[in-house]
């Protein structure tokens, strides 16, 4: 009997620190399940036999499971951690709708994850976090309300290799300032192009990002900037992707707002996917004209949301202009697109909603904008094709 009592006492002593830590850290489990039924097609392409015919899909968009916690260290200082992983509830694997790997699923912290310190001076984290693509209160439609058939360029997605290419960044240092007069700033840095550099190769690639956002009275807005630079080589200088986004809106009543967003992307010397060249005729890594030293593209659009009782109405419009800066004749011509989305949600509670949406992208003859976020497309649209989606779904936060 004494031996049994001793064993119980030892086990209790060993378990107590772990239980005390869990309580002191205020660990929370949270997540989202967002699945539905839709119909996708991408037809009207310029090349023969490249259309994606109409098909029905059971989809998952942005489902996740997360753990977060905070521990009070005293003196106004706290330790924080977060691990958020994407899960495909529709299939139980890490593949998107085109059976391609969805890089935001399949592993712990596949979406975001970090550890850091927080005080009255702000928050400093190390890990994997969001950079550039989020739009705060100016556009929560794709991030928090429905599936992935929203305006893709609001998150930095362009066609023909012109995307900004920054969403979630690994190996990231990120500082978030305190809020002053309704506004705060986020500064991000990553040496992401340097870690896997081989012996004797240059390790000078890097990523910088800046976001300033907030609210003054009924005006909500923000500015986002990011630049991703590749490692240079002995023969060629670094290539880079640069994105700028300006957003401003009017929150005219609780649960209602309309916002204007303006986004630009620039690829210098072929872009950050690989070293390019400032010399025309030497092919770089990407863009509508990889022979050009610098290619730019811009877009703008509107986002609207309004709550009527238990009904939330949603609408978006996007206008992508022709790329500029091409060296080859007529390469930048017909590289524009238009997009609209209309939809609505029925709010069963603060956590659960059902939605119905329809979305249409109209690409010019030499463009292929598509819904790429979360591997939602059934395969990137062919040049000149026009993706169309209608969807019904249910979203539950826990």
C-alpha positions in Angstrom: 0.0 0.0 0.0 2.8 2.4 0.9 4.5 1.7 -2.5 1.3 2.5 -4.3 0.9 5.8 -2.4 4.5 6.7 -3.1 4.0 6.0 -6.9 0.8 8.2 -6.9 2.7 11.0 -5.1 5.6 10.9 -7.5 3.3 10.9 -10.5 1.4 13.9 -9.1 4.6 15.8 -8.5 5.8 15.2 -12.0 2.5 16.2 -13.6 1.9 19.3 -11.5 4.5 21.6 -13.3 3.1 20.7 -16.7 -0.5 21.4 -15.5 0.6 24.7 -13.9 2.4 25.7 -17.1 -0.7 25.0 -19.2 -2.8 27.1 -16.8 -0.3 30.0 -16.6 0.1 30.0 -20.4 -3.7 30.3 -21.0 -3.4 27.9 -24.0 -6.4 28.1 -26.4 -7.5 25.7 -29.1 -9.3 27.4 -32.0 -10.1 26.8 -35.6 -12.4 27.0 -38.6 -14.2 24.5 -40.9 -15.2 26.0 -44.3 -16.5 23.6 -46.9 -19.0 23.7 -49.6 -20.3 22.6 -53.1 -19.5 24.6 -56.2 -19.2 24.5 -60.0 -16.0 25.7 -61.8 -15.3 26.2 -65.4 -12.7 28.2 -67.4 -13.6 28.5 -71.1 -12.9 30.7 -74.1 -9.1 30.2 -74.3 -7.2 31.2 -77.4 -5.5 27.8 -77.8 -7.4 24.7 -78.8 -8.2 22.0 -76.3 -7.1 24.1 -73.3 -10.5 25.0 -71.8 -11.5 23.5 -68.4 -15.0 22.3 -68.9 -17.7 22.8 -66.2 -17.2 20.5 -63.2 -18.9 20.1 -59.8 -16.6 20.1 -56.8 -16.8 19.5 -53.0 -14.3 22.0 -51.7 -12.5 23.1 -48.6 -11.2 26.7 -48.3 -9.1 27.8 -45.4 -10.1 25.3 -42.8 -7.6 25.3 -39.9 -6.7 24.2 -36.4 -4.6 26.4 -34.1 -3.1 26.6 -30.7 -2.1 29.9 -29.1 -1.1 31.0 -25.6 0.3 33.8 -23.5 2.3 33.7 -20.3 2.7 36.8 -18.0 6.4 37.1 -17.2 5.9 40.1 -14.9 7.0 43.7 -15.3 4.6 44.2 -18.2 6.3 41.5 -20.3 4.5 38.4 -21.8 5.6 35.4 -23.8 3.3 34.4 -26.7 3.2 31.5 -29.1 0.9 30.4 -31.9 0.8 27.3 -34.1 -1.9 27.3 -36.9 -2.2 24.5 -39.3 -4.3 24.2 -42.4 -6.5 21.1 -42.9 -8.5 19.9 -45.9 -11.7 18.7 -44.3 -13.1 17.7 -47.7 -10.4 15.1 -48.4 -8.2 14.6 -45.4 -5.0 15.1 -47.4 -2.9 18.2 -48.4 -4.1 18.5 -52.0 -6.2 21.4 -53.4 -9.0 21.2 -56.0 -6.6 20.5 -58.9 -4.9 17.7 -56.9 -1.9 20.0 -56.6 -0.2 20.4 -53.2 -1.8 23.1 -51.0 1.3 24.5 -49.2 -0.9 25.9 -46.4 -1.9 22.5 -45.3 -0.4 19.2 -44.2 2.1 20.2 -41.5 2.1 21.9 -38.1 2.2 25.6 -38.5 1.6 25.2 -42.3 -0.4 28.5 -42.1 1.3 30.6 -39.5 3.3 29.9 -36.3 5.6 31.9 -34.1 7.0 32.5 -30.6 7.7 36.0 -29.2 7.7 38.6 -26.5 5.1 41.3 -26.0 5.1 44.5 -23.9 3.9 48.1 -23.9 6.6 48.6 -26.6 4.8 46.2 -29.0 5.2 42.6 -30.2 8.2 40.8 -31.6 7.8 37.3 -33.1 10.0 34.8 -34.9 8.6 32.1 -37.2 6.1 32.1 -40.1 3.6 34.9 -40.5 1.4 36.9 -42.9 3.0 39.6 -45.0 1.3 42.0 -47.5 -1.7 39.9 -48.7 -4.1 40.7 -45.8 -6.3 43.8 -46.0 -7.5 44.3 -42.5 -11.1 45.6 -42.2 -11.0 46.9 -45.8 -11.6 43.3 -47.2 -12.4 40.3 -45.0 -14.6 38.7 -47.7 -12.0 36.1 -48.9 -10.2 35.8 -45.6 -13.1 35.3 -43.2 -16.5 35.2 -44.9 -16.7 32.9 -48.0 -14.7 30.6 -50.3 -11.8 31.6 -52.6 -13.8 33.0 -55.5 -13.1 36.6 -54.4 -11.1 39.3 -56.2 -7.7 37.5 -56.4 -5.6 40.7 -57.0 -6.7 42.1 -53.7 -4.3 39.5 -52.2 -1.5 40.3 -54.8 -2.4 37.7 -57.4 -1.9 38.7 -61.0 -1.8 36.7 -64.2 1.1 35.8 -66.6 3.7 35.4 -63.8 3.2 39.0 -62.5 1.9 38.1 -59.0 3.6 39.8 -56.1 4.2 36.3 -54.7 4.1 37.1 -51.0 1.4 35.7 -48.7 2.7 33.7 -45.7 6.5 34.0 -45.2 8.7 31.5 -43.4 11.8 32.3 -41.4 10.4 35.7 -40.5 11.2 38.3 -37.9 8.1 40.5 -37.4 7.6 43.5 -35.2 4.1 44.9 -34.5 3.9 48.4 -32.9 1.4 49.5 -30.2 -1.7 51.3 -31.5 -1.4 55.1 -31.5 -4.6 57.1 -32.3 -6.2 54.1 -33.9 -3.2 53.1 -36.1 -0.3 50.7 -35.8 2.6 49.5 -38.0 4.0 46.0 -38.8 7.7 45.6 -39.9 8.8 42.2 -41.4 12.2 40.9 -42.4 13.2 37.5 -43.7 16.5 36.1 -45.1 14.4 33.5 -46.9 16.6 33.3 -50.0 19.8 32.9 -48.1 19.3 29.7 -46.0 19.7 27.1 -48.7 22.4 28.9 -50.6 25.2 26.4 -51.7 28.9 26.5 -51.2 30.6 29.5 -52.8 27.3 31.1 -53.9 26.2 34.6 -52.9 23.8 34.8 -49.9 22.4 38.3 -50.3 18.7 37.7 -50.9 16.1 39.1 -48.5 12.6 40.2 -47.9 11.3 43.4 -46.3 7.7 44.3 -45.7 5.9 47.3 -44.1 2.2 47.7 -43.2 0.5 50.7 -41.6 -3.2 50.5 -41.0 -6.0 51.6 -38.7 -9.2 53.6 -38.3 -10.0 57.3 -37.8 -13.7 58.0 -37.0 -15.5 56.1 -39.8 -12.5 56.0 -42.1 -10.6 52.7 -42.3 -7.4 52.2 -44.3 -3.9 51.1 -44.7 -0.8 50.9 -46.9 1.2 47.7 -47.6 4.7 47.5 -49.2 6.9 44.4 -49.7 10.1 43.7 -51.6 11.5 40.2 -52.2 15.0 40.0 -53.6 16.8 36.9 -54.9 20.4 35.9 -54.3 22.7 37.3 -56.9 25.0 35.1 -59.0 28.5 35.7 -60.3 27.1 36.5 -63.7 23.8 38.2 -62.9 22.5 40.7 -60.4 19.6 40.0 -58.1 16.0 40.0 -59.4 13.2 41.3 -57.2 9.4 41.4 -56.8 7.9 44.6 -55.3 4.3 45.1 -54.3 2.4 48.2 -53.2 -1.2 48.4 -51.9 -3.2 51.3 -50.8 -6.7 50.8 -49.3 -9.2 53.1 -47.8 -12.8 52.7 -46.8 -15.9 54.1 -45.2 -17.5 52.1 -42.3 -20.8 53.9 -42.7 -22.6 51.9 -40.0 -22.0 48.8 -37.8 -21.6 45.7 -40.1 -21.3 47.8 -43.2 -18.4 49.3 -45.2 -17.3 50.1 -48.7 -13.6 50.2 -49.6 -11.3 51.1 -52.5 -8.1 49.2 -53.1 -5.2 50.0 -55.4 -2.5 47.4 -56.0 0.8 47.5 -58.0 3.3 44.8 -58.8 6.8 45.2 -60.3 9.3 42.6 -61.4 12.9 43.8 -61.8 15.4 41.8 -63.7 13.2 38.8 -64.1 11.8 38.8 -60.5 12.8 37.2 -57.3 12.1 33.6 -58.5 15.6 33.7 -60.0 18.4 36.1 -61.1 17.6 38.1 -64.2 19.5 40.7 -66.2 19.3 44.4 -66.8 20.4 43.7 -70.4 17.4 43.3 -72.8 17.6 40.0 -74.7 18.9 38.0 -71.7 15.9 36.0 -70.3 15.1 36.5 -66.6 12.8 34.4 -64.5 9.2 35.6 -65.1 6.6 38.2 -66.0 4.8 38.8 -69.2 8.1 39.8 -70.8 11.1 38.1 -69.2 13.6 40.0 -71.4 12.7 43.4 -69.9 14.6 45.0 -67.1 11.4 46.0 -65.3 7.8 45.1 -65.9 4.9 46.7 -63.9 1.2 46.1 -63.6 -1.6 47.8 -61.5 -5.1 47.1 -60.5 -7.9 48.6 -58.5 -11.3 47.6 -57.2 -14.1 48.0 -54.7 -15.2 45.8 -51.8 -18.7 46.2 -50.2 -20.3 44.4 -47.3 -23.6 45.2 -45.5 -25.5 43.4 -42.7 -29.3 43.4 -42.8 -30.4 41.6 -39.7 -29.2 38.0 -40.2 -28.3 38.6 -43.9 -24.9 39.8 -45.0 -24.6 41.1 -48.6 -21.2 41.0 -50.3 -19.9 42.4 -53.6 -16.5 43.0 -55.2 -15.3 44.5 -58.5 -11.8 44.4 -59.9 -10.1 46.0 -62.8 -6.6 44.8 -63.8 -4.8 47.1 -66.4 -2.3 46.1 -69.1 1.3 45.5 -68.0 3.8 48.1 -68.9 7.6 48.2 -69.5 7.8 45.4 -72.0 10.8 45.2 -74.3 9.3 42.9 -77.0 6.8 44.6 -79.2 3.1 44.1 -78.3 4.0 41.8 -75.4 2.2 43.9 -72.9 -0.9 44.2 -75.0 -4.1 42.5 -74.0 -2.8 41.6 -70.5 -5.8 43.0 -68.7 -8.8 41.5 -66.8 -12.1 42.3 -65.1 -13.7 40.5 -62.2 -16.9 40.7 -60.2 -18.3 38.7 -57.3 -21.7 39.0 -55.7 -22.9 36.9 -52.8 -24.7 36.7 -49.5 -24.4 35.0 -46.1 -27.1 33.9 -43.6 -25.7 34.4 -40.1 -27.0 31.7 -37.9 -24.8 32.9 -35.0 -21.6 34.8 -34.4 -19.7 31.6 -35.3 -21.7 29.9 -38.1 -22.9 31.1 -41.5 -24.1 29.7 -44.8 -23.2 31.5 -48.0 -24.1 31.6 -51.7 -21.8 33.3 -54.2 -21.1 33.7 -57.9 -17.9 35.0 -59.5 -16.7 35.7 -63.0 -13.2 36.7 -64.4 -13.0 38.1 -67.9 -9.5 37.8 -69.2 -8.1 39.6 -72.3 -6.7 37.5 -75.1 -3.2 37.4 -73.6 -4.0 37.1 -69.9 -4.8 34.3 -67.4 -5.9 35.6 -64.0 -7.5 32.9 -61.9 -8.4 32.1 -58.3 -5.1 30.6 -57.0 -5.4 31.2 -53.3 -5.6 28.1 -51.2 -5.2 25.9 -54.4 -8.9 26.7 -55.1 -8.6 26.6 -58.9 -9.0 23.4 -60.8 -5.9 24.3 -62.8 -4.6 27.7 -63.7 -6.7 29.2 -66.4 -5.3 29.1 -70.0 -4.4 32.4 -71.6 -7.6 34.1 -72.7 -9.9 31.8 -70.7 -12.6 33.2 -68.4 -12.9 31.4 -65.0 -16.5 31.3 -63.6 -17.5 29.9 -60.2 -20.8 29.6 -58.3 -20.6 28.2 -54.8 -22.6 27.3 -51.7 -20.9 26.6 -48.4 -21.0 26.6 -44.6 -18.4 28.2 -42.4 -18.0 27.5 -38.6 -15.5 29.1 -36.3 -14.6 27.5 -33.0 
